[in-house]
């Protein structure tokens, strides 16, 4: 049986890796972040008092139970939603709205269906004022970076789901943002494509000066990808724990059964699915009426 405490203690190699990360400048600073909204005659607090520092070129994954505010946090960081309290600063500047210093990749395929792969990647570059020739050259660079050089003239309906997400990543990175914000980008993909996309993303991250803030519900994905794992809770939401991932890099699927990997997963399971508490108003059993014959039981 895996003892999480034994394997979550940092080895000298892991400690040295995180020491190097902490020497880098803080690129995203979160202080006292709170989000509430009215529900009838009372206020519902999604999360409150979030504090977090993310360092340059760090890969941060945010996980937690449904309703803890993961996507809301990312939308505030992207400037697509407003916080009730607190502040987020990117490179020392307060985030008050969307900006080219943040790239966003969603779970859904957000490509323009009437534009080719190349035109989709060029779109933001032309909005920034680049000439068609310059935008085309830059777009080709990023399309080749994500391994789609042979598909630059294809349309989204001619691409697989994984290819569409690679185009979305190329489009986000083409504007050269300081941070890439990804909201469950692989959640709609089948298991094999998802695994390939995780590998592609790690390859891109190693080659590009980019910090990644990533949401997922998949614990294996969180452990496989991230430097640190930020765990949010509910009732009300808030920061439960930050785990410095002890699984050594470079990573592969062969590490999934390793003691370090399983220890992190066991700790995450304990944080996200704690024993039922009386102060949580979610029942273990639904108040359903019987809709089958009494003798017609299933196990």
WOCORPE-V559494 format. One record per pair of residues at least 24 apart in sequence whose C-alpha atoms are under 10 Angstrom apart, sorted by the first residue. I is the first residue (numbers start at 1). J is the second residue. D is the distance in whole Angstrom. If there is no record, write none. Layout:
i->I j->J d->D
i->I j->J d->D
//
This chain:
i->1 j->259 d->10
i->1 j->262 d->10
i->1 j->263 d->10
i->2 j->258 d->10
i->2 j->259 d->7
i->2 j->260 d->9
i->2 j->261 d->10
i->2 j->262 d->7
i->2 j->263 d->6
i->2 j->264 d->10
i->2 j->266 d->8
i->3 j->259 d->9
i->3 j->260 d->10
i->3 j->262 d->9
i->3 j->263 d->6
i->3 j->264 d->10
i->3 j->266 d->9
i->3 j->267 d->9
i->4 j->259 d->9
i->4 j->260 d->8
i->4 j->261 d->9
i->4 j->262 d->8
i->4 j->263 d->4
i->4 j->264 d->7
i->4 j->265 d->8
i->4 j->266 d->6
i->4 j->267 d->6
i->4 j->268 d->10
i->5 j->263 d->8
i->5 j->264 d->9
i->5 j->266 d->10
i->5 j->267 d->8
i->6 j->259 d->9
i->6 j->260 d->9
i->6 j->263 d->8
i->7 j->246 d->8
i->7 j->247 d->9
i->7 j->259 d->7
i->7 j->260 d->5
i->7 j->261 d->9
i->7 j->262 d->9
i->7 j->263 d->6
i->7 j->264 d->8
i->8 j->243 d->8
i->8 j->244 d->8
i->8 j->245 d->8
i->8 j->246 d->6
i->8 j->247 d->9
i->8 j->259 d->10
i->8 j->260 d->7
i->8 j->261 d->9
i->8 j->262 d->10
i->8 j->263 d->7
i->8 j->264 d->7
i->8 j->267 d->9
i->9 j->244 d->9
i->9 j->245 d->10
i->9 j->246 d->8
i->9 j->260 d->9
i->10 j->244 d->8
i->10 j->245 d->9
i->10 j->246 d->6
i->10 j->247 d->10
i->10 j->260 d->10
i->11 j->246 d->8
i->11 j->247 d->10
i->11 j->248 d->10
i->13 j->246 d->9
i->13 j->248 d->8
i->14 j->244 d->9
i->14 j->245 d->8
i->14 j->246 d->6
i->14 j->247 d->8
i->14 j->248 d->7
i->14 j->249 d->9
i->15 j->244 d->9
i->15 j->246 d->9
i->17 j->227 d->9
i->17 j->246 d->10
i->17 j->248 d->9
i->17 j->249 d->9
i->18 j->58 d->10
i->18 j->227 d->8
i->18 j->228 d->9
i->18 j->244 d->8
i->18 j->245 d->9
i->18 j->246 d->10
i->21 j->54 d->10
i->21 j->55 d->7
i->21 j->56 d->8
i->21 j->57 d->8
i->21 j->58 d->7
i->21 j->227 d->9
i->22 j->53 d->10
i->22 j->54 d->9
i->22 j->55 d->7
i->22 j->56 d->9
i->22 j->58 d->9
i->23 j->55 d->8
i->23 j->56 d->9
i->24 j->54 d->10
i->24 j->55 d->6
i->24 j->56 d->6
i->24 j->57 d->8
i->24 j->58 d->9
i->25 j->53 d->10
i->25 j->54 d->9
i->25 j->55 d->6
i->25 j->56 d->6
i->25 j->57 d->9
i->25 j->91 d->9
i->26 j->52 d->10
i->26 j->53 d->6
i->26 j->54 d->6
i->26 j->55 d->4
i->26 j->56 d->6
i->26 j->57 d->10
i->26 j->58 d->10
i->26 j->89 d->10
i->26 j->90 d->9
i->26 j->91 d->7
i->26 j->92 d->9
i->27 j->53 d->8
i->27 j->54 d->6
i->27 j->55 d->5
i->27 j->56 d->5
i->27 j->57 d->9
i->27 j->58 d->9
i->27 j->89 d->8
i->27 j->90 d->6
i->27 j->91 d->5
i->27 j->92 d->8
i->27 j->93 d->10
i->27 j->178 d->8
i->27 j->179 d->8
i->27 j->211 d->8
i->28 j->52 d->8
i->28 j->53 d->6
i->28 j->54 d->5
i->28 j->55 d->7
i->28 j->56 d->8
i->28 j->77 d->9
i->28 j->88 d->7
i->28 j->89 d->6
i->28 j->90 d->5
i->28 j->91 d->6
i->28 j->92 d->8
i->28 j->93 d->9
i->28 j->94 d->10
i->28 j->95 d->10
i->28 j->178 d->9
i->28 j->179 d->8
i->28 j->211 d->9
i->28 j->213 d->10
i->29 j->53 d->5
i->29 j->54 d->7
i->29 j->55 d->9
i->29 j->77 d->10
i->29 j->87 d->8
i->29 j->88 d->6
i->29 j->89 d->5
i->29 j->90 d->6
i->29 j->91 d->8
i->29 j->92 d->8
i->29 j->93 d->9
i->29 j->94 d->9
i->30 j->54 d->8
i->30 j->77 d->9
i->30 j->86 d->8
i->30 j->87 d->6
i->30 j->88 d->5
i->30 j->89 d->7
i->30 j->90 d->9
i->30 j->94 d->10
i->31 j->85 d->9
i->31 j->86 d->6
i->31 j->87 d->5
i->31 j->88 d->6
i->31 j->89 d->9
i->32 j->85 d->7
i->32 j->86 d->4
i->32 j->87 d->7
i->32 j->88 d->9
i->33 j->73 d->9
i->33 j->76 d->9
i->33 j->83 d->7
i->33 j->84 d->8
i->33 j->85 d->6
i->33 j->86 d->4
i->33 j->87 d->6
i->33 j->88 d->7
i->33 j->238 d->9
i->34 j->73 d->9
i->34 j->82 d->10
i->34 j->83 d->6
i->34 j->84 d->5
i->34 j->85 d->5
i->34 j->86 d->6
i->34 j->87 d->9
i->34 j->237 d->9
i->34 j->238 d->9
i->35 j->69 d->9
i->35 j->72 d->8
i->35 j->73 d->8
i->35 j->76 d->9
i->35 j->81 d->10
i->35 j->82 d->8
i->35 j->83 d->5
i->35 j->84 d->5
i->35 j->85 d->7
i->35 j->86 d->9
i->35 j->237 d->9
i->36 j->83 d->8
i->36 j->84 d->6
i->36 j->85 d->9
i->36 j->236 d->10
i->37 j->83 d->10
i->37 j->84 d->8
i->44 j->235 d->9
i->44 j->236 d->8
i->45 j->69 d->9
i->45 j->84 d->9
i->45 j->234 d->9
i->45 j->235 d->8
i->45 j->236 d->6
i->45 j->237 d->7
i->45 j->238 d->10
i->46 j->70 d->9
i->46 j->72 d->8
i->46 j->73 d->9
i->46 j->233 d->10
i->46 j->234 d->8
i->46 j->235 d->8
i->46 j->236 d->6
i->46 j->237 d->5
i->46 j->238 d->8
i->47 j->72 d->9
i->47 j->73 d->9
i->47 j->84 d->10
i->47 j->232 d->8
i->47 j->233 d->8
i->47 j->234 d->7
i->47 j->235 d->8
i->47 j->236 d->6
i->47 j->237 d->4
i->47 j->238 d->5
i->47 j->239 d->8
i->48 j->83 d->10
i->48 j->84 d->9
i->48 j->85 d->8
i->48 j->86 d->9
i->48 j->236 d->7
i->48 j->237 d->6
i->48 j->238 d->6
i->48 j->239 d->8
i->49 j->85 d->8
i->49 j->86 d->7
i->49 j->237 d->9
i->49 j->238 d->7
i->49 j->239 d->8
i->50 j->85 d->10
i->50 j->86 d->8
i->50 j->87 d->9
i->50 j->88 d->10
i->50 j->232 d->9
i->50 j->237 d->9
i->50 j->238 d->6
i->50 j->239 d->6
i->50 j->240 d->10
i->51 j->86 d->9
i->51 j->87 d->9
i->51 j->88 d->9
i->51 j->238 d->9
i->51 j->239 d->8
i->52 j->88 d->9
i->52 j->230 d->9
i->52 j->239 d->9
i->52 j->242 d->9
i->53 j->88 d->10
i->53 j->89 d->10
i->54 j->90 d->10
i->54 j->179 d->10
i->54 j->211 d->8
i->54 j->212 d->9
i->54 j->213 d->9
i->54 j->228 d->9
i->55 j->211 d->8
i->55 j->212 d->10
i->56 j->91 d->10
i->56 j->178 d->8
i->56 j->179 d->9
i->56 j->209 d->8
i->56 j->210 d->7
i->56 j->211 d->6
i->56 j->212 d->9
i->57 j->178 d->9
i->57 j->179 d->8
i->57 j->205 d->8
i->57 j->206 d->9
i->57 j->208 d->9
i->57 j->209 d->6
i->57 j->210 d->5
i->57 j->211 d->4
i->57 j->212 d->7
i->57 j->227 d->10
i->58 j->179 d->10
i->58 j->205 d->9
i->58 j->209 d->10
i->58 j->210 d->8
i->58 j->211 d->5
i->58 j->212 d->6
i->58 j->213 d->8
i->58 j->226 d->8
i->58 j->227 d->7
i->58 j->228 d->8
i->59 j->179 d->10
i->59 j->180 d->10
i->59 j->202 d->9
i->59 j->205 d->8
i->59 j->210 d->9
i->59 j->211 d->6
i->59 j->212 d->5
i->59 j->213 d->6
i->59 j->214 d->8
i->59 j->222 d->10
i->59 j->225 d->7
i->59 j->226 d->5
i->59 j->227 d->5
i->59 j->228 d->7
i->59 j->229 d->9
i->60 j->181 d->10
i->60 j->211 d->8
i->60 j->212 d->6
i->60 j->213 d->5
i->60 j->214 d->6
i->60 j->215 d->9
i->60 j->222 d->9
i->60 j->225 d->8
i->60 j->226 d->5
i->60 j->227 d->6
i->60 j->228 d->5
i->60 j->229 d->6
i->60 j->230 d->7
i->60 j->242 d->10
i->60 j->244 d->10
i->61 j->182 d->9
i->61 j->212 d->8
i->61 j->213 d->6
i->61 j->214 d->5
i->61 j->215 d->6
i->61 j->216 d->7
i->61 j->217 d->10
i->61 j->219 d->10
i->61 j->221 d->9
i->61 j->222 d->6
i->61 j->223 d->8
i->61 j->225 d->8
i->61 j->226 d->6
i->61 j->227 d->8
i->61 j->228 d->7
i->61 j->229 d->5
i->61 j->230 d->6
i->61 j->231 d->9
i->61 j->242 d->10
i->61 j->243 d->10
i->62 j->183 d->10
i->62 j->184 d->10
i->62 j->213 d->7
i->62 j->214 d->6
i->62 j->215 d->5
i->62 j->216 d->7
i->62 j->217 d->9
i->62 j->222 d->8
i->62 j->226 d->9
i->62 j->228 d->9
i->62 j->229 d->6
i->62 j->230 d->5
i->62 j->231 d->6
i->62 j->232 d->7
i->62 j->242 d->9
i->63 j->214 d->9
i->63 j->215 d->6
i->63 j->216 d->6
i->63 j->217 d->6
i->63 j->218 d->8
i->63 j->219 d->8
i->63 j->222 d->8
i->63 j->229 d->7
i->63 j->230 d->6
i->63 j->231 d->5
i->63 j->232 d->6
i->63 j->233 d->9
i->63 j->268 d->9
i->63 j->272 d->8
i->64 j->215 d->9
i->64 j->216 d->9
i->64 j->217 d->7
i->64 j->218 d->10
i->64 j->219 d->10
i->64 j->230 d->8
i->64 j->231 d->5
i->64 j->232 d->5
i->64 j->233 d->6
i->64 j->234 d->8
i->64 j->237 d->9
i->64 j->238 d->10
i->64 j->239 d->10
i->64 j->240 d->9
i->64 j->268 d->9
i->64 j->269 d->10
i->64 j->271 d->8
i->64 j->272 d->6
i->64 j->273 d->9
i->65 j->217 d->8
i->65 j->231 d->9
i->65 j->232 d->8
i->65 j->233 d->7
i->65 j->234 d->7
i->65 j->237 d->10
i->65 j->271 d->9
i->65 j->272 d->6
i->65 j->273 d->8
i->66 j->217 d->9
i->66 j->232 d->10
i->66 j->233 d->9
i->66 j->234 d->8
i->66 j->272 d->10
i->67 j->232 d->10
i->67 j->233 d->9
i->67 j->234 d->7
i->67 j->235 d->9
i->67 j->236 d->10
i->67 j->237 d->8
i->68 j->231 d->9
i->68 j->232 d->6
i->68 j->233 d->6
i->68 j->234 d->5
i->68 j->235 d->8
i->68 j->236 d->8
i->68 j->237 d->5
i->68 j->238 d->8
i->68 j->239 d->10
i->69 j->232 d->8
i->69 j->233 d->9
i->69 j->234 d->8
i->69 j->236 d->10
i->69 j->237 d->7
i->69 j->238 d->9
i->70 j->183 d->9
i->70 j->214 d->10
i->70 j->215 d->7
i->70 j->216 d->9
i->70 j->217 d->10
i->70 j->230 d->10
i->70 j->231 d->9
i->70 j->232 d->7
i->70 j->233 d->10
i->70 j->237 d->9
i->71 j->182 d->9
i->71 j->183 d->7
i->71 j->184 d->9
i->71 j->214 d->10
i->71 j->215 d->7
i->71 j->216 d->10
i->72 j->183 d->10
i->73 j->215 d->10
i->74 j->104 d->9
i->74 j->181 d->7
i->74 j->182 d->8
i->74 j->183 d->7
i->74 j->213 d->8
i->74 j->214 d->8
i->74 j->215 d->8
i->75 j->104 d->9
i->75 j->181 d->9
i->75 j->182 d->10
i->75 j->183 d->9
i->77 j->102 d->9
i->77 j->179 d->10
i->77 j->181 d->8
i->77 j->213 d->9
i->78 j->102 d->6
i->78 j->103 d->8
i->78 j->104 d->7
i->78 j->179 d->9
i->78 j->180 d->9
i->78 j->181 d->7
i->78 j->182 d->10
i->90 j->178 d->8
i->90 j->179 d->9
i->91 j->178 d->9
i->99 j->177 d->9
i->100 j->124 d->9
i->100 j->128 d->9
i->100 j->172 d->9
i->100 j->173 d->10
i->100 j->174 d->10
i->100 j->175 d->6
i->100 j->176 d->8
i->100 j->177 d->6
i->100 j->178 d->9
i->100 j->179 d->10
i->101 j->173 d->10
i->101 j->175 d->8
i->101 j->176 d->7
i->101 j->177 d->4
i->101 j->178 d->5
i->101 j->179 d->7
i->101 j->180 d->9
i->102 j->172 d->8
i->102 j->173 d->9
i->102 j->175 d->9
i->102 j->176 d->8
i->102 j->177 d->5
i->102 j->178 d->6
i->102 j->179 d->5
i->102 j->180 d->6
i->102 j->181 d->7
i->102 j->211 d->10
i->103 j->168 d->10
i->103 j->169 d->8
i->103 j->170 d->10
i->103 j->171 d->8
i->103 j->172 d->5
i->103 j->173 d->7
i->103 j->174 d->9
i->103 j->175 d->8
i->103 j->176 d->8
i->103 j->177 d->6
i->103 j->178 d->8
i->103 j->179 d->6
i->103 j->180 d->5
i->103 j->181 d->6
i->103 j->182 d->8
i->103 j->210 d->10
i->103 j->212 d->10
i->104 j->168 d->9
i->104 j->169 d->8
i->104 j->171 d->9
i->104 j->172 d->6
i->104 j->173 d->9
i->104 j->177 d->9
i->104 j->179 d->9
i->104 j->180 d->6
i->104 j->181 d->5
i->104 j->182 d->6
i->104 j->183 d->8
i->104 j->185 d->10
i->104 j->213 d->10
i->105 j->165 d->8
i->105 j->166 d->10
i->105 j->168 d->6
i->105 j->169 d->6
i->105 j->170 d->10
i->105 j->171 d->9
i->105 j->172 d->7
i->105 j->173 d->10
i->105 j->180 d->8
i->105 j->181 d->6
i->105 j->182 d->5
i->105 j->183 d->6
i->105 j->184 d->8
i->105 j->185 d->6
i->105 j->186 d->10
i->105 j->214 d->9
i->106 j->165 d->9
i->106 j->168 d->9
i->106 j->169 d->10
i->106 j->181 d->9
i->106 j->182 d->6
i->106 j->183 d->5
i->106 j->184 d->7
i->106 j->185 d->5
i->106 j->186 d->9
i->106 j->187 d->10
i->106 j->215 d->10
i->107 j->165 d->8
i->107 j->182 d->8
i->107 j->183 d->6
i->107 j->184 d->5
i->107 j->185 d->4
i->107 j->186 d->6
i->107 j->187 d->6
i->107 j->188 d->7
i->107 j->189 d->9
i->107 j->215 d->10
i->108 j->161 d->10
i->108 j->164 d->10
i->108 j->165 d->9
i->108 j->168 d->10
i->108 j->183 d->9
i->108 j->184 d->9
i->108 j->185 d->7
i->108 j->186 d->9
i->108 j->187 d->9
i->108 j->188 d->7
i->109 j->156 d->9
i->109 j->161 d->8
i->109 j->162 d->10
i->109 j->164 d->7
i->109 j->165 d->7
i->109 j->167 d->9
i->109 j->168 d->7
i->109 j->185 d->9
i->109 j->188 d->9
i->110 j->156 d->10
i->110 j->164 d->9
i->110 j->165 d->9
i->110 j->167 d->10
i->110 j->168 d->7
i->111 j->155 d->9
i->111 j->156 d->7
i->111 j->157 d->10
i->111 j->164 d->8
i->111 j->165 d->9
i->111 j->167 d->8
i->111 j->168 d->7
i->111 j->171 d->9
i->112 j->155 d->9
i->112 j->156 d->8
i->113 j->155 d->7
i->113 j->156 d->6
i->113 j->157 d->7
i->113 j->158 d->10
i->114 j->155 d->7
i->114 j->156 d->8
i->114 j->157 d->9
i->115 j->153 d->9
i->115 j->154 d->9
i->115 j->155 d->6
i->115 j->156 d->8
i->116 j->151 d->9
i->116 j->152 d->7
i->116 j->153 d->5
i->116 j->154 d->5
i->116 j->155 d->4
i->116 j->156 d->7
i->116 j->157 d->10
i->116 j->158 d->10
i->117 j->143 d->8
i->117 j->148 d->9
i->117 j->149 d->10
i->117 j->151 d->7
i->117 j->152 d->5
i->117 j->153 d->6
i->117 j->154 d->6
i->117 j->155 d->6
i->117 j->156 d->7
i->117 j->159 d->9
i->117 j->163 d->10
i->117 j->164 d->9
i->117 j->167 d->7
i->117 j->168 d->9
i->117 j->170 d->10
i->117 j->171 d->9
i->118 j->142 d->9
i->118 j->143 d->7
i->118 j->148 d->10
i->118 j->149 d->9
i->118 j->151 d->8
i->118 j->152 d->5
i->118 j->153 d->6
i->118 j->154 d->8
i->118 j->155 d->9
i->118 j->167 d->9
i->118 j->170 d->10
i->118 j->171 d->9
i->119 j->152 d->8
i->119 j->153 d->8
i->119 j->154 d->10
i->119 j->155 d->9
i->119 j->171 d->10
i->120 j->152 d->9
i->120 j->155 d->9
i->120 j->156 d->9
i->120 j->167 d->8
i->120 j->168 d->8
i->120 j->170 d->9
i->120 j->171 d->7
i->121 j->152 d->9
i->121 j->167 d->7
i->121 j->168 d->8
i->121 j->169 d->9
i->121 j->170 d->7
i->121 j->171 d->4
i->121 j->172 d->8
i->121 j->173 d->9
i->121 j->174 d->7
i->121 j->175 d->9
i->122 j->170 d->10
i->122 j->171 d->7
i->122 j->174 d->8
i->122 j->175 d->9
i->123 j->171 d->8
i->123 j->174 d->10
i->123 j->175 d->10
i->124 j->171 d->7
i->124 j->172 d->8
i->124 j->174 d->8
i->124 j->175 d->7
i->125 j->171 d->9
i->125 j->174 d->7
i->125 j->175 d->6
i->125 j->176 d->10
i->126 j->175 d->10
i->127 j->175 d->10
i->128 j->175 d->8
i->135 j->174 d->9
i->138 j->174 d->7
i->138 j->175 d->9
i->139 j->170 d->8
i->139 j->171 d->8
i->139 j->173 d->10
i->139 j->174 d->7
i->139 j->175 d->10
i->140 j->170 d->10
i->140 j->174 d->10
i->141 j->170 d->9
i->141 j->174 d->9
i->142 j->166 d->10
i->142 j->167 d->9
i->142 j->169 d->9
i->142 j->170 d->5
i->142 j->171 d->8
i->142 j->172 d->10
i->142 j->173 d->7
i->142 j->174 d->6
i->143 j->167 d->7
i->143 j->169 d->9
i->143 j->170 d->6
i->143 j->171 d->8
i->143 j->174 d->9
i->144 j->170 d->9
i->145 j->170 d->8
i->145 j->200 d->10
i->145 j->203 d->9
i->145 j->204 d->7
i->145 j->207 d->9
i->145 j->208 d->10
i->146 j->170 d->7
i->146 j->200 d->7
i->146 j->201 d->9
i->146 j->203 d->9
i->146 j->204 d->7
i->147 j->200 d->9
i->160 j->189 d->10
i->160 j->193 d->9
i->161 j->186 d->9
i->161 j->188 d->8
i->161 j->189 d->7
i->161 j->190 d->9
i->161 j->193 d->8
i->161 j->194 d->10
i->162 j->186 d->8
i->162 j->188 d->9
i->162 j->189 d->7
i->162 j->190 d->9
i->162 j->192 d->10
i->162 j->193 d->6
i->162 j->194 d->7
i->162 j->196 d->8
i->162 j->197 d->7
i->163 j->193 d->9
i->163 j->197 d->9
i->165 j->189 d->10
i->165 j->197 d->8
i->166 j->197 d->8
i->166 j->200 d->8
i->166 j->201 d->9
i->169 j->201 d->9
i->169 j->204 d->9
i->170 j->204 d->10
i->173 j->204 d->10
i->173 j->208 d->9
i->173 j->209 d->10
i->173 j->210 d->9
i->176 j->208 d->9
i->176 j->209 d->9
i->176 j->210 d->8
i->177 j->209 d->9
i->177 j->210 d->7
i->177 j->211 d->9
i->178 j->209 d->8
i->178 j->210 d->6
i->178 j->211 d->7
i->178 j->212 d->9
i->179 j->209 d->9
i->179 j->210 d->6
i->179 j->211 d->5
i->179 j->212 d->6
i->179 j->213 d->7
i->180 j->205 d->10
i->180 j->210 d->7
i->180 j->211 d->6
i->180 j->212 d->5
i->180 j->213 d->6
i->180 j->214 d->8
i->181 j->211 d->9
i->181 j->212 d->6
i->181 j->213 d->5
i->181 j->214 d->6
i->181 j->215 d->8
i->182 j->212 d->7
i->182 j->213 d->6
i->182 j->214 d->5
i->182 j->215 d->6
i->182 j->216 d->9
i->183 j->213 d->8
i->183 j->214 d->6
i->183 j->215 d->5
i->183 j->216 d->7
i->184 j->214 d->7
i->184 j->215 d->5
i->184 j->216 d->5
i->184 j->217 d->8
i->184 j->218 d->9
i->185 j->214 d->8
i->185 j->215 d->8
i->185 j->216 d->8
i->186 j->215 d->10
i->186 j->216 d->8
i->186 j->218 d->10
i->186 j->221 d->10
i->187 j->215 d->10
i->187 j->216 d->8
i->187 j->217 d->8
i->187 j->218 d->9
i->194 j->221 d->9
i->195 j->221 d->9
i->195 j->252 d->10
i->195 j->253 d->9
i->198 j->224 d->8
i->198 j->225 d->7
i->198 j->252 d->10
i->199 j->224 d->10
i->199 j->225 d->9
i->199 j->251 d->9
i->199 j->252 d->8
i->199 j->253 d->10
i->201 j->225 d->9
i->202 j->226 d->9
i->202 j->250 d->9
i->202 j->251 d->9
i->219 j->264 d->9
i->219 j->265 d->6
i->219 j->266 d->10
i->219 j->268 d->7
i->219 j->269 d->8
i->220 j->253 d->10
i->220 j->256 d->8
i->220 j->261 d->8
i->220 j->262 d->9
i->220 j->264 d->9
i->220 j->265 d->7
i->222 j->264 d->10
i->222 j->265 d->9
i->222 j->268 d->10
i->223 j->247 d->8
i->223 j->251 d->10
i->223 j->256 d->9
i->223 j->260 d->10
i->223 j->261 d->7
i->223 j->262 d->9
i->223 j->264 d->7
i->223 j->265 d->7
i->223 j->268 d->10
i->224 j->248 d->10
i->224 j->249 d->9
i->224 j->250 d->10
i->224 j->251 d->7
i->224 j->252 d->7
i->224 j->253 d->8
i->224 j->255 d->8
i->224 j->256 d->8
i->224 j->261 d->8
i->225 j->249 d->10
i->225 j->250 d->10
i->225 j->251 d->8
i->225 j->252 d->10
i->229 j->264 d->10
i->229 j->268 d->9
i->230 j->268 d->10
i->231 j->268 d->8
i->231 j->271 d->8
i->231 j->272 d->8
i->232 j->271 d->9
i->232 j->272 d->8
i->233 j->271 d->8
i->233 j->272 d->7
i->233 j->273 d->10
i->234 j->272 d->9
i->234 j->280 d->9
i->235 j->279 d->9
i->235 j->280 d->7
i->235 j->281 d->9
i->240 j->271 d->8
i->240 j->272 d->9
i->241 j->268 d->9
i->241 j->271 d->8
i->243 j->267 d->9
i->243 j->268 d->9
//
